[in-house]
Amino acid sequence: MSYFKEHFCKQCQRPIISVRMGCRARIYCNNACKQQAYRYNREKKKRNDLRQQWQTYSNASQNDLEKLLTLYGEEAVQFAIDAIHHM
């Protein structure tokens, strides 16, 4: 029986070799990958929440809002939505 177990980082896919000592296996190879995954998931949740708010808009409008969000951020999207509502 081998005491070493190889698995891969959930963020960067690099191999992680750990010694089995009864503790939980590591998910990330280092703290930088762990932080990067946290930021990615936080941003993904924020985008999904915004998309939920956009369900009443057409697909074309949703795509345009997504582009605005990517290029200029949340504040620009909110400005565009306010402009749409005031038409």
N, CA, C and O of each residue as an XYZ file, in Angstrom:
348
protein
N       0.840     -1.173      0.000
C       0.000      0.000      0.000
C       0.893      1.247      0.000
O       1.848      1.335      0.771
N       0.574      2.194     -0.861
C       1.366      3.406     -0.990
C       0.885      4.467      0.000
O      -0.314      4.616      0.236
N       1.830      5.190      0.567
C       1.490      6.262      1.482
C       1.299      7.585      0.764
O       0.860      8.564      1.368
N       1.625      7.619     -0.512
C       1.494      8.838     -1.289
C       0.247      8.760     -2.164
O      -0.074      7.714     -2.728
N      -0.434      9.873     -2.258
C      -1.621      9.940     -3.092
C      -1.483     11.148     -4.013
O      -1.177     12.249     -3.554
N      -1.706     10.946     -5.308
C      -1.597     12.047     -6.253
C      -2.997     12.430     -6.733
O      -3.784     11.574     -7.139
N      -3.287     13.703     -6.682
C      -4.506     14.239     -7.261
C      -4.156     15.618     -7.816
O      -2.997     16.029     -7.763
N      -5.144     16.334     -8.346
C      -4.849     17.557     -9.078
C      -5.541     18.762     -8.459
O      -6.643     18.657     -7.922
N      -4.871     19.913     -8.545
C      -5.386     21.174     -8.028
C      -6.684     21.512     -8.754
O      -6.756     21.411     -9.979
N      -7.685     21.903     -8.019
C      -8.995     22.226     -8.579
C      -8.943     23.472     -9.466
O      -9.802     23.642    -10.332
N      -7.963     24.337     -9.269
C      -7.859     25.586    -10.024
C      -6.918     25.475    -11.219
O      -7.314     25.787    -12.342
N      -5.700     25.042    -11.001
C      -4.692     25.063    -12.073
C      -4.415     23.692    -12.681
O      -3.693     23.596    -13.674
N      -4.965     22.653    -12.114
C      -4.813     21.271    -12.600
C      -3.400     20.701    -12.458
O      -3.092     19.665    -13.047
N      -2.548     21.358    -11.692
C      -1.216     20.802    -11.441
C      -1.349     19.652    -10.444
O      -2.238     19.671     -9.593
N      -0.479     18.657    -10.542
C      -0.565     17.539     -9.609
C      -0.199     17.954     -8.183
O       0.713     18.752     -7.965
N      -0.917     17.405     -7.241
C      -0.624     17.604     -5.817
C      -0.286     16.231     -5.258
O      -1.081     15.297     -5.362
N       0.875     16.115     -4.675
C       1.262     14.851     -4.057
C       1.213     15.060     -2.558
O       1.907     15.920     -2.016
N       0.396     14.277     -1.901
C       0.273     14.435     -0.457
C       0.507     13.094      0.221
O       0.291     12.030     -0.360
N       0.949     13.177      1.450
C       1.156     11.989      2.257
C      -0.136     11.737      3.018
O      -0.669     12.637      3.667
N      -0.630     10.521      2.937
C      -1.875     10.193      3.625
C      -1.593     10.036      5.117
O      -0.867      9.136      5.538
N      -2.177     10.922      5.895
C      -1.969     10.887      7.344
C      -3.302     10.968      8.068
O      -3.346     11.362      9.233
N      -4.376     10.607      7.408
C      -5.670     10.645      8.054
C      -6.357     11.993      7.950
O      -7.505     12.131      8.372
N      -5.689     12.977      7.404
C      -6.325     14.282      7.263
C      -6.902     14.421      5.855
O      -6.623     13.619      4.964
N      -7.694     15.437      5.689
C      -8.341     15.688      4.414
C      -7.320     15.978      3.321
O      -6.286     16.599      3.567
N      -7.623     15.523      2.119
C      -6.742     15.799      0.977
C      -6.857     17.269      0.587
O      -7.925     17.871      0.697
N      -5.750     17.832      0.133
C      -5.753     19.224     -0.298
C      -6.504     19.346     -1.617
O      -6.432     18.457     -2.466
N      -7.224     20.449     -1.783
C      -7.975     20.702     -3.008
C      -7.151     21.595     -3.935
O      -7.189     21.429     -5.154
N      -6.415     22.530     -3.362
C      -5.614     23.487     -4.127
C      -4.142     23.263     -3.821
O      -3.779     22.832     -2.726
N      -3.299     23.562     -4.805
C      -1.868     23.309     -4.610
C      -1.218     24.345     -3.693
O      -0.223     24.049     -3.032
N      -1.781     25.570     -3.648
C      -1.223     26.597     -2.773
C      -2.292     27.659     -2.481
O      -3.402     27.593     -3.009
N      -1.952     28.617     -1.654
C      -2.912     29.653     -1.272
C      -3.277     30.574     -2.434
O      -4.383     31.112     -2.469
N      -2.364     30.761     -3.384
C      -2.658     31.612     -4.543
C      -3.788     31.000     -5.375
O      -4.696     31.712     -5.804
N      -3.734     29.697     -5.601
C      -4.806     29.021     -6.350
C      -6.113     29.046     -5.562
O      -7.187     29.206     -6.141
N      -6.023     28.891     -4.266
C      -7.213     28.928     -3.430
C      -7.878     30.304     -3.512
O      -9.099     30.396     -3.633
N      -7.086     31.360     -3.447
C      -7.611     32.726     -3.527
C      -8.179     33.010     -4.913
O      -9.231     33.637     -5.038
N      -7.496     32.557     -5.941
C      -7.969     32.751     -7.313
C      -9.320     32.059     -7.521
O     -10.212     32.617     -8.160
N      -9.467     30.862     -6.989
C     -10.735     30.135     -7.096
C     -11.840     30.864     -6.337
O     -12.973     30.944     -6.812
N     -11.514     31.397     -5.159
C     -12.495     32.145     -4.375
C     -12.992     33.357     -5.153
O     -14.197     33.596     -5.236
N     -12.060     34.123     -5.724
C     -12.439     35.317     -6.490
C     -13.256     34.955     -7.723
O     -14.231     35.636     -8.042
N     -12.870     33.894     -8.413
C     -13.603     33.453     -9.597
C     -15.036     33.065     -9.229
O     -15.983     33.464     -9.907
N     -15.192     32.293     -8.166
C     -16.526     31.846     -7.748
C     -17.390     33.003     -7.259
O     -18.597     33.027     -7.497
N     -16.770     33.959     -6.575
C     -17.507     35.132     -6.112
C     -18.011     35.947     -7.302
O     -19.159     36.390     -7.315
N     -17.156     36.142     -8.293
C     -17.521     36.886     -9.495
C     -18.594     36.136    -10.291
O     -19.521     36.744    -10.826
N     -18.456     34.826    -10.360
C     -19.440     34.000    -11.077
C     -20.817     34.110    -10.425
O     -21.827     34.206    -11.121
N     -20.859     34.098     -9.102
C     -22.131     34.229     -8.390
C     -22.751     35.603     -8.644
O     -23.959     35.718     -8.851
N     -21.919     36.637     -8.626
C     -22.402     37.992     -8.868
C     -22.996     38.106    -10.271
O     -24.058     38.700    -10.452
N     -22.309     37.534    -11.260
C     -22.805     37.556    -12.642
C     -24.119     36.792    -12.765
O     -25.041     37.249    -13.441
N     -24.211     35.644    -12.123
C     -25.451     34.865    -12.179
C     -26.606     35.609    -11.533
O     -27.732     35.556    -12.028
N     -26.340     36.302    -10.434
C     -27.381     37.100     -9.780
C     -27.859     38.221    -10.702
O     -29.057     38.497    -10.777
N     -26.927     38.863    -11.400
C     -27.303     39.919    -12.342
C     -28.110     39.350    -13.503
O     -29.098     39.949    -13.931
N     -27.689     38.191    -14.014
C     -28.425     37.570    -15.126
C     -29.863     37.240    -14.717
O     -30.782     37.342    -15.529
N     -30.048     36.850    -13.472
C     -31.406     36.577    -12.981
C     -32.263     37.841    -13.065
O     -33.447     37.768    -13.393
N     -31.673     38.989    -12.771
C     -32.404     40.256    -12.828
C     -32.716     40.656    -14.267
O     -33.647     41.427    -14.502
N     -31.959     40.148    -15.223
C     -32.120     40.544    -16.617
C     -33.085     39.646    -17.386
O     -33.245     39.832    -18.592
N     -33.718     38.702    -16.752
C     -34.560     37.733    -17.445
C     -35.712     38.383    -18.213
O     -36.202     37.803    -19.182
N     -36.144     39.549    -17.809
C     -37.260     40.199    -18.499
C     -36.817     40.869    -19.797
O     -37.665     41.266    -20.596
N     -35.516     41.004    -20.026
C     -35.000     41.640    -21.224
C     -34.813     40.605    -22.339
O     -34.720     39.406    -22.076
N     -34.761     41.078    -23.570
C     -34.545     40.183    -24.714
C     -33.129     39.598    -24.641
O     -32.273     40.097    -23.911
N     -32.903     38.535    -25.410
C     -31.570     37.912    -25.449
C     -30.516     38.895    -25.945
O     -29.398     38.925    -25.433
N     -30.875     39.692    -26.936
C     -29.926     40.681    -27.465
C     -29.551     41.692    -26.376
O     -28.379     42.040    -26.230
N     -30.530     42.158    -25.622
C     -30.258     43.110    -24.540
C     -29.405     42.472    -23.450
O     -28.495     43.103    -22.911
N     -29.705     41.222    -23.133
C     -28.910     40.514    -22.125
C     -27.459     40.380    -22.576
O     -26.537     40.548    -21.777
N     -27.259     40.077    -23.856
C     -25.892     39.969    -24.382
C     -25.172     41.310    -24.318
O     -23.992     41.374    -23.973
N     -25.892     42.385    -24.655
C     -25.286     43.714    -24.583
C     -24.932     44.092    -23.144
O     -23.878     44.677    -22.894
N     -25.807     43.761    -22.211
C     -25.521     44.043    -20.792
C     -24.318     43.233    -20.317
O     -23.502     43.723    -19.536
N     -24.212     42.004    -20.787
C     -23.060     41.162    -20.432
C     -21.767     41.778    -20.957
O     -20.758     41.790    -20.252
N     -21.786     42.291    -22.195
C     -20.601     42.945    -22.758
C     -20.236     44.193    -21.961
O     -19.064     44.436    -21.674
N     -21.261     44.989    -21.602
C     -21.007     46.174    -20.775
C     -20.378     45.788    -19.442
O     -19.443     46.436    -18.972
N     -20.899     44.738    -18.847
C     -20.383     44.284    -17.563
C     -18.914     43.888    -17.681
O     -18.096     44.240    -16.831
N     -18.592     43.155    -18.740
C     -17.217     42.702    -18.945
C     -16.274     43.869    -19.208
O     -15.171     43.923    -18.664
N     -16.718     44.806    -20.051
C     -15.838     45.904    -20.442
C     -15.748     47.022    -19.412
O     -14.665     47.548    -19.155
N     -16.897     47.388    -18.817
C     -16.929     48.610    -18.000
C     -17.363     48.408    -16.553
O     -17.237     49.328    -15.744
N     -17.866     47.237    -16.212
C     -18.210     46.966    -14.833
C     -19.676     47.148    -14.506
O     -20.495     47.523    -15.345
N     -19.965     46.867    -13.262
C     -21.343     46.849    -12.769
C     -22.014     48.223    -12.815
O     -23.209     48.324    -13.093
N     -21.255     49.262    -12.547
C     -21.816     50.612    -12.525
C     -22.343     51.015    -13.906
O     -23.404     51.631    -14.009
N     -21.616     50.672    -14.955
C     -22.055     50.983    -16.325
C     -23.333     50.223    -16.668
O     -24.223     50.763    -17.324
N     -23.422     48.978    -16.226
C     -24.628     48.178    -16.477
C     -25.823     48.810    -15.787
O     -26.898     48.922    -16.376
N     -25.639     49.219    -14.553
C     -26.745     49.842    -13.827
C     -27.179     51.139    -14.500
O     -28.373     51.435    -14.557
N     -26.240     51.903    -15.002
C     -26.550     53.135    -15.727
C     -27.368     52.825    -16.978
O     -28.339     53.524    -17.267
N     -26.991     51.791    -17.720
C     -27.722     51.384    -18.929
C     -29.134     50.919    -18.584
O     -30.087     51.260    -19.284
N     -29.271     50.146    -17.515
C     -30.603     49.673    -17.100
C     -31.484     50.840    -16.701
O     -32.663     50.877    -17.051
N     -30.921     51.798    -15.970
C     -31.683     52.993    -15.594
C     -32.133     53.764    -16.837
O     -33.254     54.270    -16.891
N     -31.246     53.847    -17.836
C     -31.586     54.542    -19.073
C     -32.728     53.833    -19.805
O     -33.622     54.482    -20.348
N     -32.692     52.509    -19.817
C     -33.752     51.734    -20.459
C     -35.094     51.967    -19.774
O     -36.118     52.099    -20.444
N     -35.093     52.017    -18.468
C     -36.329     52.186    -17.707
C     -36.921     53.576    -17.862
O     -38.129     53.749    -17.700
N     -36.101     54.566    -18.170
C     -36.579     55.938    -18.298
C     -37.016     56.297    -19.717
O     -37.370     57.446    -19.981
N     -36.995     55.341    -20.621
C     -37.398     55.604    -22.001
C     -38.903     55.645    -22.115
O     -39.434     55.856    -23.206
